[in-house]
Amino acid sequence: MKRIYHLLGLSLVALGALFAYTQGQKPLDPFEEAMRQRQMYLETFGVLPGELYVEEGKELFFRKGPSGKTLEACDFGKGPGVLEGVYAQLPKYFPDSKRVEDLESRVYTCMQTVQGYKPQEIKRDEVRAITAYVASFSSKARMQVVPKHPAELAMYNLGRELWYWRAGNRDMNCAACHDRYAGRRVRLSPLRSPSQGLGSEWPAYRFEADKLYTMQDRIAFCYESIGIPKPDYYSESYIALTVYILAEATKAGHSFEELPFFTR
């Protein structure tokens, strides 16, 4: 753990160098810029920031909770302890919790029901790290979010409603940006619609914020950006939007990018 945080501290120094390096130069294509920064990180540290979160998540995954169990006993959709490809199939309905869960809410559930933690004992940063670790087993996997269970279909419909629901002082919704301006850029980053693979890059390390963003973090950021109070983490709003976004991306045949990479 100390090595992880030491390297994260070093990454701040590298970030400063990256920004200084790019000042006064013509902006590059976001993908080309990301690849250049990736190479600089690898040449400087031999590791990417997202990989540090994966290592932290691995430690937490195999940490025994108050019950004496690790998250190896958690079923993420393919049986207890099976991680390969599970992220590509989430969110989905879980009979034990009787609800549709994405990876983050499933981690949150299992930390309580399997490891024995109380909700107030579960740290958000730990859920992020564990999410990064589990998601890393689905890096570059083809999305397979296909709602079939009645609860999944209901969540998909709710997600679609939330996508087009206008609210807040700015009277905006998700579609106002991601559908209307799909293919354009915001702060040099490409803006995608669900059919263009929105959601395929999360979780990822955002170097502008120097922290890991999960899918729920990204949705929360969007809510705040358009002036709508963000919902509580692990609530239905996040899960419903994720079902809708990834189901539409699945229909279009998208795969996840390299997880967890990093993005602007």
TORVEXZA-16407 format. One record per residue: residue number from 1; residue in one letter; x, y, z of N, C-alpha, C in turn. Coordinates in nm, 3 decimals. Atoms other than C-alpha are relative to their C-alpha. Layout:
BEGIN
NODE   i aa     n_u     n_v     n_w    ca_u    ca_v    ca_w     c_u     c_v     c_w
NODE NUM  a       X       Y       Z       X       Y       Z       X       Y       Z
...
# end
This chain:
BEGIN
NODE   i aa     n_u     n_v     n_w    ca_u    ca_v    ca_w     c_u     c_v     c_w
NODE   1  m   0.083  -0.120   0.000   0.000   0.000   0.000   0.086   0.125   0.000
NODE   2  k  -0.087  -0.118  -0.005   0.279   0.246   0.086   0.061   0.027  -0.137
NODE   3  r  -0.058  -0.016   0.134   0.437   0.181  -0.254  -0.102   0.062  -0.094
NODE   4  i   0.105  -0.051   0.087   0.104   0.251  -0.422  -0.015   0.149   0.018
NODE   5  y   0.021  -0.142  -0.022   0.056   0.587  -0.257   0.124   0.081  -0.029
NODE   6  h  -0.123  -0.069   0.036   0.421   0.677  -0.307   0.002   0.026  -0.151
NODE   7  l   0.001  -0.016   0.144   0.384   0.617  -0.679  -0.108   0.097  -0.045
NODE   8  l   0.104  -0.096   0.033   0.058   0.810  -0.685   0.049   0.142   0.026
NODE   9  g  -0.058  -0.131  -0.027   0.245   1.099  -0.527   0.095   0.040  -0.110
NODE  10  l  -0.092  -0.029   0.110   0.510   1.073  -0.794  -0.075   0.036  -0.127
NODE  11  s   0.076  -0.030   0.120   0.240   1.081  -1.057  -0.038   0.146  -0.006
NODE  12  l   0.030  -0.143  -0.001   0.153   1.433  -0.946   0.114   0.081  -0.062
NODE  13  v  -0.116  -0.067   0.058   0.506   1.539  -1.035  -0.002  -0.017  -0.151
NODE  14  a   0.005   0.026   0.144   0.468   1.374  -1.373  -0.110   0.080  -0.067
NODE  15  l   0.110  -0.078   0.056   0.135   1.550  -1.425   0.044   0.142  -0.027
NODE  16  g  -0.049  -0.137   0.019   0.301   1.884  -1.375   0.089   0.009  -0.122
NODE  17  a  -0.090   0.001   0.116   0.562   1.793  -1.630  -0.079  -0.013  -0.130
NODE  18  l   0.081   0.017   0.119   0.296   1.682  -1.876  -0.069   0.129  -0.040
NODE  19  f   0.069  -0.125   0.030   0.101   2.006  -1.849   0.099   0.105  -0.049
NODE  20  a  -0.101  -0.097   0.042   0.419   2.213  -1.877   0.046  -0.030  -0.143
NODE  21  y  -0.048   0.043   0.132   0.522   2.012  -2.180  -0.097   0.041  -0.111
NODE  22  t   0.100  -0.026   0.103   0.193   2.074  -2.361  -0.039   0.147  -0.010
NODE  23  q   0.036  -0.141   0.006   0.163   2.446  -2.281   0.056   0.065  -0.126
NODE  24  g  -0.046  -0.074   0.117   0.183   2.663  -2.590   0.006  -0.081  -0.127
NODE  25  q  -0.002   0.083   0.120   0.159   2.369  -2.828  -0.141  -0.020  -0.054
NODE  26  k   0.129   0.029   0.060  -0.121   2.291  -3.067  -0.057  -0.127   0.059
NODE  27  p   0.060   0.119  -0.062  -0.365   2.049  -2.898   0.003  -0.120  -0.095
NODE  28  l  -0.002   0.122   0.079  -0.326   1.693  -3.015  -0.136  -0.065   0.000
NODE  29  d   0.118   0.083  -0.006  -0.598   1.448  -3.095  -0.003  -0.067   0.138
NODE  30  p   0.007   0.054  -0.136  -0.725   1.324  -2.752   0.058  -0.140   0.012
NODE  31  f  -0.053   0.136  -0.008  -0.642   0.961  -2.830   0.152   0.001  -0.013
NODE  32  e  -0.145  -0.008   0.018  -0.293   1.048  -2.955   0.065   0.058   0.125
NODE  33  e  -0.053  -0.061  -0.121  -0.239   1.268  -2.650   0.003  -0.100   0.115
NODE  34  a   0.006   0.101  -0.105  -0.350   0.989  -2.417   0.108  -0.105  -0.018
NODE  35  m  -0.103   0.100   0.026  -0.116   0.742  -2.585   0.140   0.055   0.030
NODE  36  r  -0.129  -0.061  -0.030   0.173   0.987  -2.555   0.024   0.006   0.151
NODE  37  q  -0.012  -0.007  -0.145   0.105   1.038  -2.186   0.020  -0.138   0.060
NODE  38  r  -0.016   0.138  -0.046   0.071   0.665  -2.137   0.146  -0.044  -0.012
NODE  39  q  -0.138   0.040   0.023   0.414   0.611  -2.288   0.095   0.072   0.095
NODE  40  m  -0.084  -0.074  -0.093   0.565   0.885  -2.071  -0.006  -0.058   0.140
NODE  41  y   0.015   0.064  -0.131   0.422   0.723  -1.758   0.079  -0.131   0.006
NODE  42  l  -0.068   0.129   0.001   0.557   0.383  -1.858   0.151   0.018   0.001
NODE  43  e  -0.143  -0.023   0.005   0.901   0.522  -1.938   0.052   0.056   0.132
NODE  44  t  -0.042  -0.061  -0.127   0.913   0.719  -1.610  -0.012  -0.095   0.118
NODE  45  f   0.027   0.082  -0.118   0.757   0.474  -1.364  -0.008  -0.150  -0.028
NODE  46  g   0.015   0.141   0.033   0.714   0.147  -1.552  -0.137  -0.054   0.035
NODE  47  v   0.134   0.042  -0.039   0.349   0.140  -1.441  -0.095   0.117  -0.028
NODE  48  l   0.101  -0.101   0.021   0.026   0.327  -1.519  -0.077   0.025   0.128
NODE  49  p   0.073  -0.030  -0.123  -0.174   0.504  -1.245  -0.117  -0.094   0.027
NODE  50  g   0.113   0.090  -0.019  -0.478   0.284  -1.304   0.040  -0.135   0.054
NODE  51  e  -0.049   0.129  -0.048  -0.269  -0.024  -1.239   0.028   0.002   0.149
NODE  52  l  -0.022  -0.012  -0.144  -0.188   0.107  -0.893  -0.130  -0.022   0.076
NODE  53  y   0.130   0.021  -0.063  -0.557   0.118  -0.811  -0.041  -0.147  -0.009
NODE  54  v   0.030   0.142   0.015  -0.592  -0.236  -0.944   0.072  -0.080   0.108
NODE  55  e  -0.076   0.070  -0.104  -0.317  -0.352  -0.707  -0.060   0.023   0.138
NODE  56  e   0.066  -0.028  -0.128  -0.486  -0.177  -0.416  -0.130  -0.080   0.011
NODE  57  g   0.125   0.076   0.000  -0.817  -0.337  -0.515   0.023  -0.148   0.022
NODE  58  k  -0.032   0.142  -0.020  -0.652  -0.679  -0.526   0.025  -0.029   0.147
NODE  59  e  -0.025   0.018  -0.144  -0.528  -0.638  -0.168  -0.132   0.000   0.077
NODE  60  l   0.128  -0.010  -0.069  -0.877  -0.535  -0.057  -0.090  -0.118  -0.032
NODE  61  f   0.082   0.114   0.042  -1.042  -0.818  -0.253   0.032  -0.123   0.085
NODE  62  f  -0.042   0.119  -0.076  -0.841  -1.079  -0.063   0.016   0.029   0.149
NODE  63  r  -0.003  -0.034  -0.143  -0.866  -0.901   0.274  -0.120  -0.064   0.069
NODE  64  k   0.109   0.061  -0.075  -1.071  -1.089   0.531  -0.078   0.108   0.074
NODE  65  g   0.085  -0.095  -0.070  -1.366  -0.893   0.665  -0.034  -0.051   0.139
NODE  66  p   0.041   0.042  -0.135  -1.529  -0.918   1.010  -0.056  -0.142   0.004
NODE  67  s   0.054   0.136   0.005  -1.695  -1.243   0.896   0.109  -0.105  -0.017
NODE  68  g  -0.109   0.093   0.026  -1.354  -1.394   0.825   0.009  -0.043  -0.145
NODE  69  k   0.000   0.036   0.141  -1.433  -1.418   0.452   0.056   0.112  -0.086
NODE  70  t  -0.046  -0.097   0.099  -1.284  -1.246   0.149  -0.107   0.010  -0.109
NODE  71  l   0.096  -0.015   0.109  -1.465  -1.133  -0.163   0.007  -0.114  -0.101
NODE  72  e  -0.001   0.121   0.084  -1.369  -1.463  -0.324  -0.132  -0.075   0.012
NODE  73  a   0.127   0.069  -0.021  -1.699  -1.586  -0.180  -0.118   0.074  -0.062
NODE  74  c   0.107  -0.078   0.063  -1.895  -1.320  -0.369  -0.026  -0.049  -0.142
NODE  75  d   0.040   0.036   0.136  -2.087  -1.414  -0.683  -0.023   0.128  -0.078
NODE  76  f   0.013  -0.119   0.082  -2.037  -1.140  -0.941  -0.077  -0.028  -0.129
NODE  77  g   0.083   0.032   0.115  -2.256  -1.317  -1.193   0.033  -0.131  -0.069
NODE  78  k  -0.041   0.127   0.061  -2.062  -1.629  -1.294   0.037  -0.104   0.104
NODE  79  g  -0.034   0.091  -0.107  -2.028  -1.801  -0.959   0.101   0.063   0.095
NODE  80  p  -0.091  -0.057  -0.100  -1.831  -1.726  -0.639   0.146  -0.001  -0.046
NODE  81  g  -0.142  -0.010   0.030  -1.479  -1.603  -0.707   0.036   0.011  -0.146
NODE  82  v  -0.028  -0.009   0.144  -1.511  -1.600  -1.088  -0.005   0.146  -0.042
NODE  83  l  -0.009  -0.141   0.036  -1.398  -1.263  -1.223   0.014   0.022  -0.151
NODE  84  e  -0.024  -0.015   0.144  -1.312  -1.324  -1.589  -0.128   0.034  -0.074
NODE  85  g   0.112  -0.040   0.084  -1.557  -1.132  -1.805  -0.127   0.043   0.071
NODE  86  v   0.125  -0.033  -0.069  -1.808  -1.052  -1.530  -0.042   0.145  -0.022
NODE  87  y   0.033  -0.142   0.015  -1.785  -0.675  -1.574  -0.074   0.026  -0.130
NODE  88  a   0.062  -0.019   0.131  -1.888  -0.707  -1.938  -0.148  -0.037   0.000
NODE  89  q   0.139   0.043  -0.006  -2.221  -0.861  -1.830  -0.082   0.080   0.100
NODE  90  l   0.070  -0.077  -0.103  -2.311  -0.610  -1.560  -0.040   0.136  -0.054
NODE  91  p   0.085   0.043  -0.111  -2.552  -0.465  -1.452  -0.089  -0.120  -0.038
NODE  92  k   0.093   0.112   0.017  -2.775  -0.771  -1.404  -0.074  -0.025   0.131
NODE  93  y   0.080   0.032  -0.118  -3.031  -0.910  -1.162   0.068  -0.110   0.081
NODE  94  f  -0.058   0.099  -0.090  -2.899  -1.099  -0.858  -0.108  -0.050   0.095
NODE  95  p   0.106   0.055  -0.085  -3.143  -1.333  -0.680   0.025   0.021   0.150
NODE  96  d  -0.025  -0.012  -0.144  -2.966  -1.305  -0.343  -0.034   0.138   0.055
NODE  97  s   0.032  -0.136  -0.043  -3.007  -0.927  -0.322  -0.137   0.046  -0.050
NODE  98  k   0.131  -0.030   0.060  -3.329  -0.930  -0.527  -0.004   0.139  -0.064
NODE  99  r  -0.004  -0.128   0.070  -3.218  -0.628  -0.725   0.102  -0.006  -0.113
NODE 100  v  -0.098  -0.013   0.108  -3.031  -0.527  -1.039   0.118   0.078   0.056
NODE 101  e  -0.119  -0.066  -0.054  -2.675  -0.434  -0.954   0.107   0.016  -0.108
NODE 102  d  -0.121  -0.016   0.080  -2.379  -0.289  -1.140   0.116  -0.050   0.083
NODE 103  l  -0.113   0.054  -0.074  -2.029  -0.384  -1.035   0.022   0.071   0.133
NODE 104  e  -0.025  -0.075  -0.123  -1.995  -0.106  -0.779  -0.100  -0.034   0.110
NODE 105  s   0.100   0.033  -0.100  -2.323  -0.179  -0.604   0.013  -0.146   0.044
NODE 106  r  -0.020   0.141  -0.037  -2.242  -0.552  -0.615   0.116  -0.012   0.099
NODE 107  v  -0.111  -0.002  -0.096  -1.909  -0.488  -0.443  -0.050   0.050   0.135
NODE 108  y   0.056  -0.059  -0.122  -2.092  -0.272  -0.187  -0.088  -0.101   0.073
NODE 109  t   0.086   0.102  -0.059  -2.348  -0.551  -0.130   0.082  -0.111   0.065
NODE 110  c  -0.078   0.113  -0.049  -2.090  -0.827  -0.091   0.092   0.037   0.117
NODE 111  m  -0.079  -0.042  -0.115  -1.874  -0.624   0.146  -0.083  -0.007   0.128
NODE 112  q   0.089   0.012  -0.116  -2.178  -0.633   0.374  -0.042  -0.145   0.024
NODE 113  t   0.058   0.133  -0.018  -2.333  -0.976   0.312   0.104  -0.111   0.009
NODE 114  v  -0.104   0.103  -0.002  -2.010  -1.172   0.259   0.108   0.032   0.103
NODE 115  q  -0.109  -0.035  -0.090  -1.739  -0.985   0.446  -0.046   0.047   0.137
NODE 116  g   0.054  -0.036  -0.131  -1.963  -0.861   0.724   0.021   0.144   0.043
NODE 117  y  -0.017  -0.141  -0.035  -1.895  -0.488   0.707  -0.136   0.068   0.013
NODE 118  k   0.119  -0.083  -0.009  -2.158  -0.240   0.818   0.011   0.111  -0.105
NODE 119  p  -0.005  -0.102   0.106  -2.255   0.022   0.556   0.089   0.118   0.034
NODE 120  q  -0.080  -0.117  -0.039  -2.090   0.303   0.752   0.149  -0.030   0.009
NODE 121  e  -0.141   0.039  -0.005  -1.765   0.106   0.761   0.062  -0.011  -0.140
NODE 122  i  -0.049   0.019   0.136  -1.736   0.081   0.383   0.041   0.134  -0.060
NODE 123  k  -0.053  -0.124   0.056  -1.516   0.349   0.228  -0.019   0.001  -0.151
NODE 124  r   0.024  -0.014   0.144  -1.600   0.478  -0.117   0.126  -0.028  -0.081
NODE 125  d  -0.125   0.023   0.072  -1.234   0.474  -0.222   0.033  -0.149  -0.009
NODE 126  e  -0.026   0.143   0.005  -1.213   0.105  -0.134  -0.088  -0.068  -0.104
NODE 127  v   0.089   0.055   0.102  -1.515   0.027  -0.350   0.055   0.032  -0.139
NODE 128  r  -0.060  -0.038   0.129  -1.350   0.218  -0.636   0.115  -0.093  -0.037
NODE 129  a  -0.118   0.082   0.027  -1.027   0.020  -0.604  -0.039  -0.145  -0.031
NODE 130  i   0.045   0.137   0.025  -1.204  -0.318  -0.585  -0.068  -0.009  -0.136
NODE 131  t   0.065  -0.005   0.131  -1.415  -0.218  -0.885   0.103  -0.002  -0.112
NODE 132  a  -0.106  -0.002   0.100  -1.098  -0.142  -1.081   0.064  -0.138  -0.015
NODE 133  y  -0.062   0.133   0.004  -0.951  -0.481  -0.988  -0.089  -0.100  -0.074
NODE 134  v   0.091   0.095   0.064  -1.258  -0.681  -1.090  -0.019   0.036  -0.148
NODE 135  a   0.020  -0.044   0.139  -1.312  -0.472  -1.407   0.120  -0.034  -0.087
NODE 136  s  -0.121   0.027   0.079  -0.952  -0.537  -1.514  -0.004  -0.138  -0.065
NODE 137  f   0.014   0.134   0.058  -1.054  -0.899  -1.585  -0.092   0.001  -0.123
NODE 138  s   0.084  -0.013   0.119  -1.285  -0.768  -1.859   0.058   0.101  -0.097
NODE 139  s  -0.065  -0.095   0.090  -1.033  -0.541  -2.029  -0.011  -0.046  -0.144
NODE 140  k   0.018   0.026   0.143  -1.115  -0.523  -2.402  -0.106  -0.107  -0.030
NODE 141  a   0.106   0.100   0.022  -1.406  -0.766  -2.355  -0.119   0.063  -0.072
NODE 142  r   0.120  -0.049   0.069  -1.714  -0.733  -2.574  -0.113   0.017   0.100
NODE 143  m   0.111  -0.025  -0.091  -2.009  -0.580  -2.391  -0.112  -0.101  -0.023
NODE 144  q   0.106   0.100   0.009  -2.287  -0.827  -2.312  -0.116   0.034   0.094
NODE 145  v   0.110  -0.044  -0.086  -2.549  -0.621  -2.129  -0.129  -0.008  -0.081
NODE 146  v   0.124   0.025   0.073  -2.878  -0.761  -2.261  -0.111  -0.023   0.101
NODE 147  p   0.107   0.017  -0.100  -3.174  -0.699  -2.026  -0.101  -0.107  -0.040
NODE 148  k   0.096   0.107   0.026  -3.395  -1.009  -2.002  -0.095  -0.018   0.118
NODE 149  h   0.083   0.015  -0.120  -3.517  -1.043  -1.643  -0.093   0.122   0.009
NODE 150  p   0.093  -0.113  -0.013  -3.827  -0.827  -1.571   0.059   0.119   0.075
NODE 151  a  -0.063  -0.109  -0.076  -3.625  -0.627  -1.317   0.104   0.073  -0.085
NODE 152  e  -0.099  -0.063   0.088  -3.352  -0.565  -1.577  -0.069   0.087  -0.106
NODE 153  l   0.075  -0.077   0.100  -3.609  -0.451  -1.836  -0.058   0.127   0.062
NODE 154  a   0.053  -0.118  -0.069  -3.767  -0.219  -1.580   0.110   0.102   0.023
NODE 155  m  -0.112  -0.091  -0.024  -3.426  -0.074  -1.499   0.045   0.066  -0.130
NODE 156  y  -0.033  -0.057   0.131  -3.351  -0.026  -1.868  -0.097   0.112  -0.036
NODE 157  n   0.100  -0.100   0.030  -3.677   0.163  -1.914   0.016   0.124   0.087
NODE 158  l  -0.025  -0.114  -0.089  -3.603   0.379  -1.611   0.122   0.077  -0.046
NODE 159  g  -0.121  -0.065   0.048  -3.256   0.450  -1.745  -0.025   0.084  -0.124
NODE 160  r   0.034  -0.075   0.121  -3.400   0.558  -2.079  -0.077   0.126   0.036
NODE 161  e   0.075  -0.118  -0.045  -3.642   0.791  -1.900   0.095   0.104   0.059
NODE 162  l  -0.095  -0.093  -0.063  -3.358   0.941  -1.696   0.090   0.065  -0.105
NODE 163  w  -0.087  -0.052   0.106  -3.150   0.984  -2.012  -0.064   0.123  -0.067
NODE 164  y   0.071  -0.108   0.070  -3.415   1.210  -2.165  -0.072   0.096   0.096
NODE 165  w   0.070  -0.082  -0.099  -3.549   1.364  -1.840   0.072   0.133   0.019
NODE 166  r  -0.058  -0.133  -0.014  -3.488   1.739  -1.837  -0.026   0.050   0.142
NODE 167  a   0.013  -0.044  -0.138  -3.424   1.887  -1.492   0.107   0.104   0.033
NODE 168  g  -0.099  -0.096  -0.045  -3.228   2.144  -1.295  -0.025   0.139  -0.053
NODE 169  n   0.015  -0.140   0.041  -3.194   2.518  -1.336   0.033   0.021  -0.147
NODE 170  r  -0.039  -0.014   0.140  -3.041   2.464  -1.680  -0.092  -0.076  -0.096
NODE 171  d   0.097   0.076   0.080  -3.327   2.241  -1.799   0.074  -0.089  -0.101
NODE 172  m  -0.080   0.087   0.086  -3.083   1.982  -1.935  -0.022  -0.146   0.032
NODE 173  n   0.000   0.144  -0.021  -3.063   1.608  -1.972   0.125  -0.059  -0.063
NODE 174  c  -0.119   0.067   0.055  -2.804   1.351  -2.078   0.005   0.015  -0.151
NODE 175  a   0.006  -0.003   0.146  -2.922   1.354  -2.438   0.039   0.136  -0.057
NODE 176  a  -0.031  -0.135   0.049  -2.872   1.731  -2.466   0.145   0.011  -0.045
NODE 177  c  -0.142  -0.001   0.037  -2.497   1.670  -2.483   0.036  -0.125  -0.081
NODE 178  h  -0.053   0.124   0.057  -2.437   1.304  -2.563  -0.068  -0.044  -0.129
NODE 179  d   0.067   0.032   0.127  -2.696   1.268  -2.841   0.016   0.115  -0.100
NODE 180  r  -0.001  -0.115   0.091  -2.709   1.618  -2.986   0.139   0.032  -0.051
NODE 181  y  -0.136  -0.038   0.040  -2.333   1.676  -2.990   0.093  -0.121  -0.011
NODE 182  a  -0.081   0.122   0.013  -2.215   1.317  -3.033   0.101   0.015  -0.113
NODE 183  g  -0.106  -0.010   0.099  -1.884   1.305  -3.216   0.080   0.127   0.010
NODE 184  r  -0.075  -0.123  -0.021  -1.779   1.652  -3.107   0.086  -0.014   0.126
NODE 185  r  -0.091   0.007  -0.114  -1.539   1.740  -2.826  -0.039   0.098   0.109
NODE 186  v   0.013  -0.086  -0.117  -1.567   1.882  -2.477   0.134  -0.004   0.073
NODE 187  r  -0.134  -0.006  -0.062  -1.235   1.999  -2.330   0.095  -0.098  -0.069
NODE 188  l  -0.084   0.085   0.084  -1.062   1.811  -2.612  -0.034  -0.148   0.007
NODE 189  s   0.039   0.140  -0.010  -1.232   1.486  -2.511  -0.120  -0.027  -0.090
NODE 190  p   0.113   0.031   0.089  -1.466   1.317  -2.760  -0.127  -0.027   0.080
NODE 191  l   0.129   0.020  -0.063  -1.834   1.321  -2.667  -0.071  -0.112  -0.074
NODE 192  r   0.062   0.116   0.063  -2.007   0.989  -2.732  -0.144  -0.018   0.043
NODE 193  s   0.134   0.047  -0.035  -2.361   0.861  -2.739   0.012  -0.147   0.039
NODE 194  p  -0.008   0.143  -0.034  -2.445   0.514  -2.604   0.030  -0.088  -0.120
NODE 195  s  -0.023   0.083   0.118  -2.451   0.373  -2.958   0.142   0.014  -0.053
NODE 196  q  -0.140  -0.019   0.039  -2.097   0.511  -3.004   0.097  -0.057   0.103
NODE 197  g  -0.087   0.064  -0.098  -1.965   0.317  -2.705   0.021   0.077   0.127
NODE 198  l  -0.009  -0.071  -0.127  -2.026   0.559  -2.418   0.003  -0.100   0.115
NODE 199  g  -0.013   0.091  -0.115  -1.919   0.388  -2.095   0.107  -0.104  -0.017
NODE 200  s  -0.098   0.106   0.027  -1.657   0.168  -2.260   0.136   0.026   0.064
NODE 201  e  -0.132  -0.032  -0.055  -1.365   0.350  -2.094   0.008   0.000   0.152
NODE 202  w  -0.001  -0.008  -0.147  -1.469   0.336  -1.727  -0.002  -0.137   0.063
NODE 203  p  -0.075  -0.097  -0.079  -1.324   0.275  -1.474   0.131   0.041  -0.067
NODE 204  a  -0.124  -0.053   0.056  -1.029   0.492  -1.568   0.058   0.106   0.092
NODE 205  y  -0.068  -0.106  -0.074  -0.773   0.719  -1.410  -0.009   0.129  -0.080
NODE 206  r   0.007  -0.129   0.066  -0.838   1.085  -1.494   0.116   0.085   0.050
NODE 207  f  -0.119  -0.069  -0.046  -0.508   1.268  -1.487  -0.028   0.145   0.038
NODE 208  e   0.031  -0.138  -0.036  -0.675   1.612  -1.467  -0.048   0.011   0.144
NODE 209  a   0.046   0.001  -0.139  -0.826   1.513  -1.131   0.091  -0.082   0.090
NODE 210  d  -0.093   0.087  -0.071  -0.547   1.270  -1.030  -0.074  -0.101   0.089
NODE 211  k   0.070   0.105  -0.074  -0.793   0.999  -0.923  -0.074  -0.091  -0.096
NODE 212  l   0.073   0.098   0.079  -0.981   0.697  -1.045  -0.147   0.037  -0.006
NODE 213  y   0.143  -0.021   0.018  -1.328   0.748  -1.188  -0.064  -0.132  -0.041
NODE 214  t   0.080   0.115   0.041  -1.579   0.465  -1.203  -0.116   0.050  -0.086
NODE 215  m   0.117  -0.040   0.078  -1.895   0.465  -1.414  -0.092   0.087   0.084
NODE 216  q   0.087  -0.082  -0.086  -2.094   0.597  -1.118   0.061   0.138   0.024
NODE 217  d  -0.066  -0.129  -0.017  -1.836   0.871  -1.062  -0.021   0.087  -0.123
NODE 218  r   0.015  -0.078   0.123  -1.865   0.975  -1.425  -0.143   0.052  -0.014
NODE 219  i   0.139  -0.045   0.004  -2.245   0.990  -1.407  -0.022   0.112   0.101
NODE 220  a   0.012  -0.103  -0.102  -2.220   1.191  -1.084   0.059   0.132  -0.049
NODE 221  f  -0.065  -0.119   0.056  -1.982   1.433  -1.258  -0.092   0.069  -0.101
NODE 222  c   0.094  -0.057   0.098  -2.236   1.479  -1.539  -0.116   0.070   0.069
NODE 223  y   0.110  -0.062  -0.075  -2.516   1.547  -1.292   0.043   0.137   0.053
NODE 224  e  -0.048  -0.126  -0.057  -2.309   1.814  -1.120   0.028   0.103  -0.108
NODE 225  s  -0.034  -0.092   0.109  -2.197   1.964  -1.452  -0.121   0.072  -0.057
NODE 226  i   0.120  -0.063   0.054  -2.555   2.032  -1.559  -0.091   0.054   0.110
NODE 227  g   0.071  -0.065  -0.108  -2.664   2.161  -1.220  -0.110  -0.081   0.066
NODE 228  i   0.097   0.087  -0.067  -2.857   1.860  -1.089   0.071  -0.071   0.116
NODE 229  p  -0.064   0.069  -0.113  -2.778   1.725  -0.739   0.021  -0.148  -0.031
NODE 230  k  -0.028   0.140   0.031  -2.609   1.388  -0.777  -0.070  -0.092   0.100
NODE 231  p   0.064   0.097  -0.090  -2.791   1.084  -0.632   0.102  -0.063   0.094
NODE 232  d  -0.089   0.075  -0.088  -2.649   0.875  -0.350   0.063  -0.113  -0.080
NODE 233  y  -0.066   0.111   0.069  -2.392   0.623  -0.472  -0.074  -0.130   0.027
NODE 234  y   0.060   0.134  -0.003  -2.523   0.270  -0.539  -0.153   0.004  -0.010
NODE 235  s   0.145  -0.012   0.012  -2.877   0.403  -0.589  -0.047  -0.038  -0.140
NODE 236  e   0.057   0.048   0.126  -3.113   0.307  -0.870   0.031   0.090  -0.119
NODE 237  s  -0.025  -0.092   0.112  -3.043   0.618  -1.079   0.127  -0.038  -0.074
NODE 238  y  -0.127   0.039   0.063  -2.682   0.514  -1.141  -0.014  -0.132  -0.074
NODE 239  i   0.011   0.134   0.058  -2.769   0.152  -1.208  -0.088   0.003  -0.125
NODE 240  a   0.091  -0.008   0.114  -3.060   0.237  -1.440   0.067   0.065  -0.120
NODE 241  l  -0.069  -0.066   0.111  -2.854   0.479  -1.648   0.108  -0.090  -0.059
NODE 242  t  -0.105   0.091   0.047  -2.571   0.226  -1.667  -0.059  -0.113  -0.084
NODE 243  v   0.066   0.104   0.078  -2.809  -0.046  -1.785  -0.035   0.053  -0.139
NODE 244  y   0.041  -0.057   0.128  -2.947   0.181  -2.057   0.121   0.027  -0.089
NODE 245  i  -0.118  -0.038   0.079  -2.607   0.312  -2.170   0.072  -0.123  -0.056
NODE 246  l  -0.078   0.117   0.044  -2.432  -0.026  -2.183  -0.083  -0.095  -0.085
NODE 247  a   0.084   0.084   0.086  -2.731  -0.209  -2.332  -0.003   0.056  -0.142
NODE 248  e  -0.002  -0.061   0.132  -2.738   0.040  -2.619   0.137  -0.019  -0.067
NODE 249  a  -0.135   0.022   0.054  -2.360   0.008  -2.659   0.017  -0.146  -0.042
NODE 250  t  -0.004   0.142   0.035  -2.402  -0.371  -2.661  -0.068  -0.025  -0.134
NODE 251  k   0.073   0.016   0.127  -2.658  -0.347  -2.943   0.089   0.042  -0.118
NODE 252  a  -0.086  -0.051   0.107  -2.399  -0.153  -3.144   0.128  -0.080  -0.014
NODE 253  g  -0.114   0.089   0.013  -2.139  -0.424  -3.086   0.131   0.052   0.058
NODE 254  h  -0.121  -0.058  -0.056  -1.894  -0.228  -2.871   0.067  -0.092   0.103
NODE 255  s  -0.079   0.068  -0.101  -1.619  -0.365  -2.649   0.056   0.104   0.095
NODE 256  f  -0.065  -0.091  -0.094  -1.457  -0.216  -2.342   0.140   0.033  -0.050
NODE 257  e  -0.137  -0.038   0.032  -1.133  -0.029  -2.385   0.093  -0.067   0.100
NODE 258  e  -0.095   0.058  -0.094  -0.818  -0.119  -2.197  -0.028   0.055   0.139
NODE 259  l   0.040  -0.042  -0.134  -0.924  -0.108  -1.830   0.105  -0.039   0.103
NODE 260  p   0.039  -0.141   0.002  -0.837   0.079  -1.626   0.113   0.084  -0.059
NODE 261  f  -0.097  -0.083   0.068  -0.648   0.304  -1.867   0.001   0.138   0.067
NODE 262  f   0.024  -0.131  -0.059  -0.658   0.678  -1.816  -0.044   0.096  -0.108
NODE 263  t   0.062  -0.090   0.096  -0.835   0.965  -1.978   0.012   0.142   0.051
NODE 264  r  -0.001  -0.139  -0.041  -0.851   1.342  -1.975  -0.116   0.024   0.094
# end
